[in-house]
């Protein structure tokens, strides 16, 4: 037998993606109580919204319940995507491990992005369970074409990943701004509700175009290939544009923090 050493190859982005996805799986399996707590909180919050609103608004709420269910589903996805980036970056700053990530061959931004993608996958599964329970609670039926729903929802929350990167970059520079970052999550409600105001320019805001198309897909049964090309182009453009802008802001912020010598401070 030959004792020649086995040649090792440098890890690539595929290896990084597998490691990040496996890490997310382990966290979910090892801490099921925390995952269940988030699920219960989301369902209790929706139940309060639904039953409280029905007591106050009566038939008016019942007539618009499909839109509320779809909007809440998109909101849970958005919060998960946003917090997966901004909270992770804030935690790395607090723990003092951000510099280690930046010194790796990959850099911290690709690692944070892949962490965000992994958490979005988990959030999508959890939000799907929340959606199923909401349909049971409200007695509502929706048109759930899997391909259309997944594509539109993923493109919708991609812009939120960009906001998460931008928020993470600000936290690298200014450290303790968690309350402001959490406040932005409630701003997602305004963005998701933007199509109701029927203002043309709002479609270029994060989540707005995705919310409008997801409502049409899940309520009216519109398929992906039935949407006008202009609407799909706006959806893709806002997704890519905000993600690229947020990524750029994060890169600029970390470089500035390194120049100022505050990257490892907290």
N, C-alpha and C positions, 0 to 999 in steps of 0.2 A: 504494500500500500504506500502511496505517496504521501509524504508529510508536508507537501507544499502548502503554504497558507492560502486560504481562500481570499480572492480579491474582493474587497468591499467597495461599493459604489456610493457616492454621495447621495444623501436623501434629496428627493425632488418634491415638487408641489403635490404630486399625487400621494406620496408618503405622508406629507403634512396633512392633507385633507383626511386621509384614513385615520391618522392619529387623533385629529381634532374631533372627528365624528365618533370614534371609539371612546374618547374622553367624555363627550356629552352623554353617550349611552351609559357609561359607568356612573356618572353623576346622577342620572335619572334612576338607575336601578338601585344604587346604594342609599339614596335619600328619597324614597317614595313618599314619605310623609310630607316633605316640602312640596313636591309636585302635586300631591293630592290637595294640599292646602291652597295652592294657587287656583286649582280647578274649582274647589268649593267656594272660594272668595268670588270668582267670576260669576258663578251660578247664583250665589246669594245676591250679588249686586244687580244682576239682571232681574231676578225675581222681585226685588224691591222696586226696580224701575217699572216692571210690567204691572204688578198688582197695585202698587201705589198710583201709577199713571191711570190704570183702569178705574180706580176709585174716584180720581179727580176729573179725568177727561171722558170716561165712559166710552160711547160708541166712536168718538173721534179717534181714540187710540186703537180701537179694534180695526177700524178701516185702514189704518196705516201700519199695522203690526208687521207685515212682511218687510217693509222698508226698515223698520226698527231692528228686526232680527238680523237682516243682512248687514246693516250698519254696525251693529254690535259685534257681529262676527269679524268684520273687517277691522274694527277697533281693537279687539283682542289680538289679532294678528299684528297690527301696527305697533302696539305697545310692546309685544314680545320682540319684534324686530328691532325697535328703537333701543329698548333697554339692554338687549343682548350686546350691542356695540358700546353705548355710552356707559353703562354700568361696569362692563368688563374693563374698559379703559380707566375709569375712575378707580376701580379696585386695584388695578396694577399700579396706579400712581400711589394709592394709599399704602399698599404693601411694599412699595419700593422695589418692585421687580420689573418696572417698565424698561429700565436701562438694559437689563439682561435680554429682553426680547428684541430691542433695537440693535443689539450687538450680534444677534444671530445672523446666519447667512440669508434668512428669509426677510428679516426686518419685522417690526411689530404690526405694521398696517396689513400685510397679507395674512398674518396669523389672526388678527382681530376680524378681518373680513370672513375668513373661513370659520371662525368661532361663531360669527353672526349667522352664516349660512346654516351651520349645524343647529343653532338654537331656533332658527326659523323653521327647520324641518320638525323639530320637537314641538314648537309652538303651533305649527299647522295641524299636527296630530291632536294636540290638546284642544285647539279651537274647534276642530271637527267634532270632538266629543261634546263640547259646549253647544255647538250648533244643533246637534241631534237632540240634546236635552231641551234646548229652547223650543224646538219644533214640537216636542211632546208637551211642554208646559203650556204653550200658546195654542196648540191644536192647529198649527199652520202647516201648509205644504208648500214646498218650493220646487223649482225646476233645477235639479242638480245634475247638470252635464259635467262630468268629471274633468274632461280636457279643458273646457271653457273656463270653469271655475278656478282650476289650478293655475292656468296661464294668466288669467286676468288678476287673480289675487297675488301671485308672485310678482308680477310686474308692478302692481300697486304698491306693495310694501318695499320694493327695491329702492324707491325714492326715500323711504323712511330710513333705510340703512345709511343713505347719504347723510340724512339729518343726524343720525347717531354718530357717524364719523365726525361731523362738524362739532357736535356737542362734546365728544371725547377730546377733540383738539383744544377746545376752550378749557376743559377741565385740566388738561396737561399744563396750561399756562396759569390758570387762576385757582386751581386745586379745589377748594371746598365750595362747590356751587351746585351740590346735589339737589337742593330744594328747587332751584330754577330749572334744572334738567327734568325733574319730575313734573313740574308745572306744565312743561311743553306737551306732556302726554295728553292732557285735557284739551290742548289746542287741536289735537287730532280730530276731536269731535266736530269742531268747526269745519275742518278741511273735508271730513267725510260728508258733512251736511251741505257743503258748498253747492253741489248740483241743484239743490232745492231752490236756491236763489236765482237760478237761470241767468247768471252773469257769464258772458262768454270768456272773459279773461281768467276766471277761476279754474278753468280746465287745465291751466298750465301750473297750478299749484300742486304740491305733493298730495297724493291720495285722491284729489278731487275727480280727475278723469277716471281713475280706477274705480272709485265709488259709483260713479254714474254707470259705467259699463257692467260692473258686478250686479247692480240693481236690475239692469235690463236682462242680464244672463240668468239670474236666480229667480226673478219674479216673472218676467215675460217669456223666458225660455229662449232668448236669442242665443244662437250659437256663435262661436268664434269667427267662423267664415261669413257670418251674416252681418257683422259690423262693418261700417264704412271704413275704407282704408285710411282716411284722414283721422278718424277716431283712434284706430290702432296705432297710427304713426305718432299721435300726440301721447298716447299711453307709453309707448316704447321710448320716445324722446324724453319725456319727463323722468322716467325710470333711470335711463342711462345718464341723463344730464345731472340730476341731483346726486346720484351716486358718485359720479366723477367729481362734481364740485365739492361734496363732503370729503371725499378722499384727498383732494388737493388741499382743502383747509386743514385737515389733520396733519398732512405732511408738512405744510408751512408752519403750523403751530409747534410741532415737535422740533423742527429745525430752530425755530426762534427760542424755544425753551432750552435747547442745547447751547445756543449762543449766549443766553442770559445766565446759564449755569443753574437753572432751576428745575431741570428734568427730574432729578431724584429727590427734590424737596417735597414736603407735604405740610 
